[in-house]
Amino acid sequence: MLFRRAACLSVLISAALVTTAHAVTVGREQDIVDLKLGQRVQVDDGTCPAGQVKEVRGTKMTEKGVARTAACVPRYGPKTR
């Protein structure tokens, strides 16, 4: 019984960690409404070169909220041959 509870708890914890690890992709930077500190959001608005996507990060806290920085990063997706 104790082993079964521990197994269920470990499955729930790992499922929660997996769902938070995925990057969010939006179409426009204006669609990001509440960026959290340390959060990364990929923006596919066509401003970066081919094979890259813009990544917006919440870098530090200011009086007005979370400061953002943006950079083009490699696009990770399904590999093609």
Number of C-alpha atoms within 10 A of each C-alpha: 6 6 8 9 10 11 11 10 12 12 12 11 10 10 11 11 11 9 9 9 8 10 12 13 17 14 12 12 17 8 10 15 7 10 17 16 15 12 14 20 20 23 23 17 12 12 11 16 11 9 11 16 21 22 22 20 20 19 17 13 12 8 6 6 13 17 15 17 12 16 12 16 15 13 14 9 7 6 5 4 3
